[in-house]
Amino acid sequence: MDNKEYSMKVLMQPWLAYGHISPYLELAKKLSDRNFYIYFCSTPINLSTVRKKLDHKYLLSIQLVELHLPSLPDLPPSHHTTNGLPAHLMTTLKTAFDTAANSDFPEILTTLTPDLVIYDQNQPWAPAVASSHNIPAIQFLTFGAAVISFGLHMFKNPGEAFPYPEMIRSRKFNRSTVHGTGKQPSGDEIMKEVHRFLESLNRSCDIILVKSFREIEGKYIDYLSTLAVKKIVPVGPLVEDWPVDISEDENSKDIIQWLDKKEKSSTVFVSFGSECFLTKEEIEELAHGLELSQVNFIWVVRFPVGEEVSWTSSGIVEDIVSSMAATKTRSSSFSRNISVASTPQIPGLKCGPNGTIFVSSGIPHLDKILGGGFPLGSLVMVMEDIEAPHHMLLLRNFMSQGLVHNQPLLYASPSCEPRSFLGTLPSPVLSKDDKSRDHDPEQEKGLRIAWQYRKYFGEHQQNMEGQRDGKPEYCTDFDLRKPLERRFLSGQRIDCVSLAGSPSLDTFRDRCSTFLAQLPRYDGNLTSAGRIAVQSFYAPQCEYSNREWEMLSFIRSLKSMVRYSNAVAVITFPPSLVSPSFSKRWQHLADTLLSVKAIPDEDKELANLLTGYNDMVGLLNVHKVAHFNTQMSGVPFPPMLCSSEDF
């Protein structure tokens, strides 16, 4: 160490894979920039690579410390790394690494006396040895908070649905190549790795560092903190800085030239590290996902030592890449197990991007604003205006649209007689052909939305409603003056539930579960979609209305159940009656979040701005739009204006 005064001495001990060493080294540089002195500890074969990555500015503040493992006949020092390690020697390397707990590592701590130890996922011995030297130790995990929180949830809460179902993209998890074993690990091997990880995590002093950042994984970071009962500190992506002369590197020159021709932020880099070898089926699956994403990509494909030749000579990789250019339908967990060609033929369903299936809100213009309607498996929440019942219009159209398409309906209300509400549902207007023969302007009176985005849609998108060959199309116009005909209410799977006087939500939760069990998401046979409509969930006449935590738990459960079904749930609630903190929580749980608000009778400023102000009755705000099967987030829209002459 030089004579400079450093604020703290930190020893960093990553696992022996470069996918771990690289972020540890980048974190070491960040800490060094903040006046920390770093002891970077690894095996000599790994440090030979690290040494090449250190700029001159870090030579005085980052000291490389050799960790010597026992040299075994089948594990010479050149194999004290996962890079190029034969798959069958992975367990041997882990065992040799663990011997450091009783040999080199205690001696290193005694000699260097660091103020802090930062250790990796699979080293429960590191914090134990540090504690025996009265040195605090914290864990640094080199993968994202989403996958950690998911795995920890599955272990700590078996049988309980993960609160963020978008993480689950397949019905099964293939462990065949975990940690480069090249074979299906046994249950004992898996549990041994799980317990090592949990022991390492539990021994971290108060905080855990993760290679992530809140802008992408905020909710997973918070949930991980709850599960681990520790503060989770994201340290950023820790991307390695490229050397200035990389364009002169012959190995990288072609890639750099290719990237120079692409637009900024248009390319995805795909790599699974040095320990994970994908099967042919997994590579095909990933290739299909990249194909569906329609983005440029650089994909690093690794094979176990000795298998590159067999894969290359068989032409498997070439076949997969060439097949990505073919235009054919394939089955994949990246898309629903539904025939894309047949789905549009099912009344009331519509295909969207990335395998999303929509049902209509019952309001054509709102469907266009939302990108097609409400996605199957989504939770929609509508914030009511306590001074006007405009939320009832949205709820009525949503329910009527489902009944017109013979879709099962579960309706819940604080009313003692919820079935009477069915008599207020609006009736579809006449078909287009009937309109042309007998046009009546009064028949066109209904809920309409005046919005500034209409100019961006072509004429072919302006008419989603109506009937074709006597069958109702995806979205229907409704006449708010006429009640829905009895034929739509008879013989239907309609379940009505009164929430008035209900002391608990357990019964209603069971009714929802029974209803949604008829509409399983992954049975491969989508013939219809269900709808759940909950009116004024926080109504004072409900006994549970003073138990906000119970209501929050119900909403979470309902969202989880709906996500695994072919259904959509719409809940309206008065935010003014809910405490501000719980109102925020409810809004956060919504996939699609809307609000309605009455327009003052005499708002002269608004009247001067808007044409037809006298026909407008309310403002519709779209706060959040559901985006399934994509990493894009919903972007709020400015208020839209609802107009009707009949209410």
N, C-alpha and C positions, 0 to 999 in steps of 0.2 A: 504494500500500500504506500502511496506517495505521502508527502507531508501535509496535503490539503486536509482541512477539517471537514468531515462528512457528518451529515445529520444522523445517519443510521447505517449499520452494516447488515446486509441481507444475504442469506444463503439461499439459492434457488436450486431445487432438485426435481427436474422434469423426468417423466418416463422416457425410455430409451428409443422412442419413435420420433422421427423428425417432425411429424405433424404436431407433436407436443413440444419438442425442443424449439421450433421456430417461434411460436407465440411466446414461450418463456423468454427467449432471447430478445424479442421485441419489447416485452414488458420490462426486461432488465434495462434496455436502452432508455425507456421512458422514465424509469425510476432514477437512472443515472443522471438524466437531464435535470432531475429535481434534487440533486445533491445526495443521492444514496450511493453507497459503495457496495458493489455486487460481487458475491462469490458464486460463479456459475459452475455447478457440479454435474459431471456426467462421465461416461467412460471415455478413454483416450480415443477410440475410433470415432465417436461422435464429436469430441472436441476438435478433432482435426478438421471437420467440416465447419464447426462454429467459428474457428479461428479465421477462416477465409471470409466470414460474414461480418467481422468486426472492423469498423472504420477506425482510423488512427485516433479520432477524438475520444474513443471509448477504451483505449488500451490502458489508460491509467485508472479508470474507474470500474472496469469489469475484469475481474481476475478469474481465469479458468482453473478449476480445481478437478483433478483426476479422481474418479471413483473406480477402484480396481475390483473386478469380479473374479471369482475363481476360474482358472483356465482348465476346462474339462476337455477330454479327448474329442468329443463331438461339438464343443463350443469354445473354439480358440478365441483370442482377443479380437480378431477380425469380425467375429460374429456377436460381439457384445453390443449389438444394435439390431433394430427390426429391419433396417434397410438391407434387402437382399437375403434375409434370413429364411431358410427353408421352413415351410409351415410346420413340419413336425417337431421343430426345435423351439417353438414359441414357449411352450410350457417350461422347457429346460432353462430358457433365458429368464423367465419370470422367477423361477426358483433361485437361480444364481443371483438375480437382482435383490431378492429378499435376504440373502446372506449378508448383504451390506449392513443390515441392522445390527449385526453382532461383530462386524469387522471394521471396515473402513469408515463408515459414517460416524460412529461415536468418536473415533480418533480425530476426524475432520472437525467436528464441533468443539472438541477440547482444544485443538490447536488454533482455530480461527476465532472462536468465541463470538459468533454473530449475534446481533440484537434480535433478529427475526429469521425464521425459516419459512420458506414458501415451498409447498410440496404438491405432488400430483394426485390423481384420482385413486391410484392403486397402491398407496404407500402408508398403510396404517402404522407401520413401524417408525416412520419419520417423525410424526408429532410425539410419539411415545418416547423416543430417544431424546428429542429436543426438550421435552418436559423434564426428563431426568437431569438435564443440564440447566434447568430453570430458564429455558429459552422458549418464548411463545412461538407457535406455528400456525399458519393459516393455509388453507387449501386454495389452489388456483385451478379451475376446471377449464379445459381448452375447447369445450364445445358449448353450444347454445343452451340457454335456460329452458327453451321449449322442450327439448328432448329429455333434459334432466328432470324437469318437473313432471313430465309424463311418466317416466320410469319410476320415479319416487312415489308418485300417486298410485300406480298399479301395485307397488309393493306394500305401501302403507294402508291403502284402502281397496283391498281386493273385492271385486264385484260391484264397486261403485263407479258410475260413469265419470270420465274425465271432464272437468267443467268447460273445456274448450275443444269440442268434438272435431273442429276443422283440422286438428292434428292427425286424426285417424283417417288415412287414405286407403286402407285395405282391410279386409276382414281377417287377415292372418299376418303373422310376422315370421319371416324366415330367418332363422338364426344360423344358417348353414355355414356362413363364412365369418362369423363374428371373431374378431381378434386373429384372423388369419389362420384358423385351425384347419380350414379346408375340409371339415367334416361336421356333421351334426353334433354339437356338444351335448353331453349327458346332463341330466337334471342336477346331479351333484356338482358338476363343473360350473354350471350357470349360477347355482346358489352360492358357491364359493366366491365367484367373482362379485356377486351382488353384496355379500356380507363384507368383503374387503372394501368395496366402494362405500358402503354405509358406515363402516367403522372409520374409514378415512375422513368421511364427511363429518361425522359426529365429533371427531377429535379436533376439528378446526376451532380455533379460539374466536368465538363470537361472530366472526365474519367469514364469508367465502367470496373469493374473486371469480368472476366468470368472463369469458371472452364473448362479450355481447354489448348491446347498448339499448337504452330504453325506447328509442324511436321505433324499433322493430319488435322488441320482446318485452315491453313494459309489463304487460299483464302476466306473462310467464315468470318474469323476475319476481313480481310480488307474490305469486302463488308458490314459487319455490321457497321464498323466504318463510311463508307460512308452514310449509311442509318440513323444512329443515330447522325451523325455530332459530334461525340465524339471519343476520343482515347480509343481503346479497349485494355485492358491489360490482357493477359492470365496468370493465376496463377498456371497452372499445373493441373494434375489430382486429387491431394489432396486425396490420398488413405490412409485410416486409418492404422496405424502401428499395426500389430498383437502382442499381448502379448507373451512373451517368453514361457509361459507355456500353450499355446493354445492346445497342443497335449494332455494335461491332462484334458481338458474340455470335459465332457461326451457328451455334445450336439454337439461338433465339431469333436469328435474323428473319427467317421466313415468317415466324409468328408475328413479329413486330410489324413487318411490312403488310401482312394480312390485316392486322388490327388497325393500322393507319388508314385503311380504306373504309372502316366502319364508323358509324356515328357514335358519339359519346353516349355512354351508358346503354349500349345496345347489345352487349355480349355477356354471356354467362360463362363462368369458369366452373367446371365440374371435376371434383377430385375427392376420393374417399380415403386418402392417406395410404400409408405403407403397409397397414395391417389388414386391410379389408379387400378381399378378392371376390368379385361378383361372379355368379354363375351365368351361363348363357341366357337363361330365362330372365334373370335380373337385369342383364345388360339390354335385352330386348325391351323389357318394361321401361327402363330408363330412357332408352332411345325413343320410345313412343311418347313419353312425357315431354321430351325435348321437341319432338316433332309437333305436338299439339301446342306448345308454347310459342312456336313460330319466332324464336329469337336466334340470333347468332350464338354459337357456343364453342368453347374449347374444352375438350373432354379428355382427361387423363385416364387411360385404361391400364390397370396393372394386372399381372398374372403371377402366381407363385413361381419361384425359381424352378427352371426346367420345363415349365409348361408353355412358355411363350411360343416355342417352335410348333407345338401341336396345335395351338390356337391359330397361329398365323398360317400354317400350312393347310389347315382345314378350310380356311377362307371364311370362318365364322364372322370375324369382325367386318370384313368387306361386305358380306351378305347383309349384315344388319344395317350398315351405313347406306348401302345402295337401296335397301328396302324403304328407307326413310323418304326417298324421293317418289315412291309409288303412292298413288291415290287409291287406297283401299281401306275398308272399315276393319278395325281390329278390336278385340276385347282386351281391356286393360283396367287396372284399378285407378288409373288416371281419369277414366270416364265411367259413367254409370253403367251397370249391367242391364242396359236397355237398348233396344235397337233404335238407332237414331232415325232410321228411315220410317219406322212404324209409329214413333211417339206422336208426331203431329196429327195422326189419324185418330188419336184418342181425344174425344171431346173435352175441352177445357184445359188442355195441356199444350205447352208450347216450348220448343227447344230454344235454349240460349247458348251463349259461348261456354266453352270448356266443360261441356256435359251438363250444364245447369238446366233444370226443367222448371218452367214457370206455371203458376196459376194466375188468373186475372184478378185484379182488385175489384172488378166490376165497374171501373171508371176508365174508359179508353185513354184519355189524356194522361191520367196518373200512371197507367201502365207504361206509356212511352217515356214519361219522366224517369221512372224507375228502371228503365232498360228492358222492359218486357213484362213486369208484374212482380209478384212475390215468389221467390224461389222455394221449391219444395224443401222442407226441412228447416224453414226459417221461422223466427219469432218476430212479429211485427207489433210495435207498441205505439199507441196513439194517445198523445197528451190532450186531455179535454180542456175546453174553455168553460169555466164554471158559470159564465153568464149566458151561454148559448149552447144548444144541443147539436152542434154541427157534426160532432163525432158520431152521432147516431146515423147520419146519412152515409158516412163511410162504412159503418158496420152493416147497415141494411143492404147496401149495394154488394158488399163482399159476400154476405150470406145468400142473397138472391142469385148471384152469379153461380155459386156452387150448386144450389138447388136446380137451376136451369140445366146444369150439366149432370144432374143425378149424382152429385158427389155427397158422400156422408157428411153430416153436420153435427157438431156438439156445440150447443149454445148455453152459456151460463150468465145469469143475471141476478142482481140483488132483489128483483121483483119476486113476490110470493107466487105469481103465476107466470113464469117465463114463456110458456107456450103461447100466451096471448100476443106476445111480441111478433110472432110469425105472421099474424094478420096485418101487420103494418109494413111488411116487405113489399118493395115496388115490383111492378110487372114489366116484362120486356116490352119494348115498342114493337110495332108491326115490322115484318121483314122488309127488306129493300124492295122486293117485287111488289108487295102490297102498298108500300109508300108511293111507288111510281104510278100505281093505278088509282089510288085514292089518297092523295096528299092532303094532310091536315096539319097545319102548322102547330096546332095545340098539342098534337101527339109528340112533338119533339121537345116538349118542355121537360127538362131533367137536370141533373147535376152536371154542370159543364165547368171546365177550368180554362181561364184565360191566362196564358203564360207566354213569356217572351221567347221561348225556344222553338215554337212551332215552325218557324221559317226554316229550321235546319232539317225538317223531315219532308220527304217527297210526298207527292200525292198518293203514291201507292201505299204509304204508311198511315194515311189519314183516316182510313176506315177499317178498324179492327172489329167492329161490332156487326150485328146482324145475323142472318141465317143463310145457309147455303144448302140447297136441295132439301129444305124442310128441317135441317138439323142446325141447332145453335152453334155459332162459331165461337172462337176463343173468348171474345169480350162482347158483351151485349149492352146496348143502350137501354136504360130503364125509365119508365114514366112514373114519377114520384106520386102522381095523383091516383094511380090505379093500384089496388092490392094484387099481390101475386095470386094467380089462379090456383084453385084447390088441387088441381091435378098435379101441381108441382110439390104439394105438401103431403099427398097421399102415397102410401107405399114407399116412402123414403126412409133411409136410415137416419132419422132425426132424433137426437137425444137432447132434452132440455133439463137444465139443472138450476134450482133456486139456491142462491147463496145467502138469502136472508135468514138471519138468526142462526147461521151455521157457526158453532163454537170452534170448529177446527177445519183446516183445509185437507185433512187426510182423506176424507170421503171423496172430495172433488178430485184429488190427485189420483185416487184409484179409478174413478170414472174416466179420467183422461187416459190413464194407462190402458184400461180395457178398450177404449175407443181406438187408440193408436195401435194396439196390438193387431187390429184387423188390417192395418196398412203398413206392413213391414217394408223397410227401405231396400233391403238387399235380397228379396226373394226372387228377383229376376223376372217378375211377372207384373209389370205395372199396367193396370187396366183402369185405374181411377185414382183420385186424390181426395183426401179428406180435409175438412176445414173445422177449426175450433175458433169460436167467437166468444170473448169474455167481455161483458159490458160493465163499466164502472167498477173495476176490481177493488177499489179502496172505499166503496160506498159505506157511509156511517151505519146503515142498518145491518151490516154484517158484523157479527160479534168478534170476528178475528181482526177487525180493522185497527185495533189498538196493539196488535202484535206484529210489528214491522219485520222483525227477523224471520218470523214464520212465513210471512208473505214473500220475502226475498228468497227464502229457501224453496218455496213452491215455484216461483218463477224460474229459478235455476233448474229445478227438476223438470218442469214442463219444457224448457228449452232443450234439455238433454234428450228427453223422450221424443220431441218433435224432430230433432236432428236425425234420428235413426228411423224415421217413418216417412211415408209419402203423404205428408200433410203440411199445412200452414196454420199457425196460431196467431190470432189478432187479439190483443188486449188493449182496452181503453182504460185510462185512469186519470183522475183529477190531480195534477201535480201540486196544486195549491193546498191540498189536504195532507200531503205526504211531507215528512220532514225533509229539509233540503239535502241532507247527506244521503238518505235512502232514495230520494227522487233521482239523484245522480247515479246511484247504484243501479236502479231499475233501468234508467236510460242506457247505461253502459251495457246491460245484458241484451238489449234489443239488437237484432240484426238490421231491421229497418225501423227507423224512428220518425214519426210524423207528429205534427201538432196542428190544431185548428184554433182559430181565434176570430171572434166576431169583429166586423168593421163598424166603427161608431156611426151612428145615424147621420151626424153632421160633422164630418171631417172635411172641411173646405180645402185644406191643403192636398189631401188625397184625391178629392173630387176634381181638382184642377189638373192633376197628373194623369188621371185614368179616364178613358172613354167608356161610357156605359156604366158609370159609377153607381147609378141608382139600382142596377140589376145585380150588383155584387153584394154578397152577404157575409163573406168571411175570407180570412187568409189561411192558406194551407202551407205549412212549412215542412220541407223535407230536410231533416237534420242528419240522417244517416241512411245510406243505401246498402243493402246486403250485397256483398261480393263473395261468392263461393268459388272454390277451386282456383283461386288467384291470390296473389299477394298484394293486389291493389286495395287501397282503403276507400270507403265511400266518401264522397265530397259533398258537403251540404250545399243545397240550392238556396237562392233567395226566395222569399215568399211567393207563392202562386195565389191567384185570386179565384175563389169559387163563386159561381153565379147561378142563380136559379130564380124562376119566377113563381115557384109554387110552395115555398116554405118561408 
